[in-house]
């Protein structure tokens, strides 16, 4: 019984020490404007910060009547007190082929640490 208790305490101690290494991450979506004429462009920037890692996957929602062109990717890393945090942002150019209002649905950012979903944006 004592051996099991000691084992349980050791397992809990390892989990508590390892938890900061699996830092959460946040994500956000932003556009350069929310009003655009048919044929115009909107710049969509998706960013993720925290324990996101170096190569998260960005899953855009279906956007009918919008052509999507990939822009650039920015990455940075910082290490403070043994905790590594990364920041990754991707830019997309959206050419609007409709004159109706629409919503850019949630974008999902997928990393080894989990998933994050942005809020929808009304255009």
CORQUI-V491178 format. One record per residue. N is the residue number from 0. RES is the residue in three letters. PHI is phi in radians with two decimals (999 if undefined). Layout:
N|RES|PHI ; N|RES|PHI
This chain:
0|UNK|999 ; 1|UNK|-1.13 ; 2|UNK|-1.09 ; 3|UNK|-1.13 ; 4|UNK|-1.12 ; 5|UNK|-1.11 ; 6|UNK|-1.09 ; 7|UNK|-1.09 ; 8|UNK|-1.12 ; 9|UNK|-1.13 ; 10|UNK|-1.11 ; 11|UNK|-1.09 ; 12|UNK|-1.11 ; 13|UNK|-1.11 ; 14|UNK|-1.12 ; 15|UNK|-1.18 ; 16|UNK|-1.24 ; 17|UNK|-1.38 ; 18|UNK|-0.99 ; 19|UNK|-1.08 ; 20|UNK|-1.16 ; 21|UNK|-1.74 ; 22|UNK|-1.12 ; 23|UNK|-1.21 ; 24|UNK|-2.38 ; 25|UNK|-2.08 ; 26|UNK|-2.47 ; 27|UNK|-2.66 ; 28|UNK|-2.16 ; 29|UNK|-2.53 ; 30|UNK|-2.13 ; 31|UNK|-1.40 ; 32|UNK|-2.82 ; 33|UNK|-1.95 ; 34|UNK|-2.27 ; 35|UNK|-2.62 ; 36|UNK|-1.35 ; 37|UNK|-1.01 ; 38|UNK|1.58 ; 39|UNK|-1.46 ; 40|UNK|-2.13 ; 41|UNK|-2.13 ; 42|UNK|-1.69 ; 43|UNK|-1.86 ; 44|UNK|-2.08 ; 45|UNK|-1.91 ; 46|UNK|-2.28 ; 47|UNK|-2.35 ; 48|UNK|-2.32 ; 49|UNK|1.98 ; 50|UNK|-1.52 ; 51|UNK|-1.44 ; 52|UNK|1.43 ; 53|UNK|-1.58 ; 54|UNK|-2.35 ; 55|UNK|-1.23 ; 56|UNK|-1.73 ; 57|UNK|-1.88 ; 58|UNK|-1.86 ; 59|UNK|-1.42 ; 60|UNK|-1.31 ; 61|UNK|-1.16 ; 62|UNK|-2.25 ; 63|UNK|-1.08 ; 64|UNK|1.11 ; 65|UNK|-2.34 ; 66|UNK|-1.62 ; 67|UNK|-1.91 ; 68|UNK|-2.09 ; 69|UNK|-1.27 ; 70|UNK|-1.84 ; 71|UNK|-1.66 ; 72|UNK|-2.17 ; 73|UNK|-2.03 ; 74|UNK|-2.36 ; 75|UNK|-2.56 ; 76|UNK|-2.44 ; 77|UNK|-2.39 ; 78|UNK|-2.23 ; 79|UNK|-2.25 ; 80|UNK|0.91 ; 81|UNK|1.44 ; 82|UNK|-1.79 ; 83|UNK|-1.71 ; 84|UNK|-2.19 ; 85|UNK|-2.12 ; 86|UNK|-2.33 ; 87|UNK|-2.29 ; 88|UNK|-2.32 ; 89|UNK|-2.21 ; 90|UNK|-1.96 ; 91|UNK|-2.23 ; 92|UNK|-1.82 ; 93|UNK|-1.90 ; 94|UNK|-1.62 ; 95|UNK|-1.52 ; 96|UNK|-1.95 ; 97|UNK|-2.39 ; 98|UNK|-1.81 ; 99|UNK|-1.66 ; 100|UNK|-1.14 ; 101|UNK|-2.68 ; 102|UNK|-2.14 ; 103|UNK|-1.41 ; 104|UNK|-1.17 ; 105|UNK|-1.05 ; 106|UNK|-1.72 ; 107|UNK|-1.82 ; 108|UNK|-1.86 ; 109|UNK|-2.01 ; 110|UNK|-2.37 ; 111|UNK|-1.09 ; 112|UNK|-1.52 ; 113|UNK|2.44 ; 114|UNK|-2.12 ; 115|UNK|-2.46 ; 116|UNK|-2.17 ; 117|UNK|-1.44 ; 118|UNK|-1.45 ; 119|UNK|-1.17 ; 120|UNK|-2.21 ; 121|UNK|-1.54 ; 122|UNK|-2.03
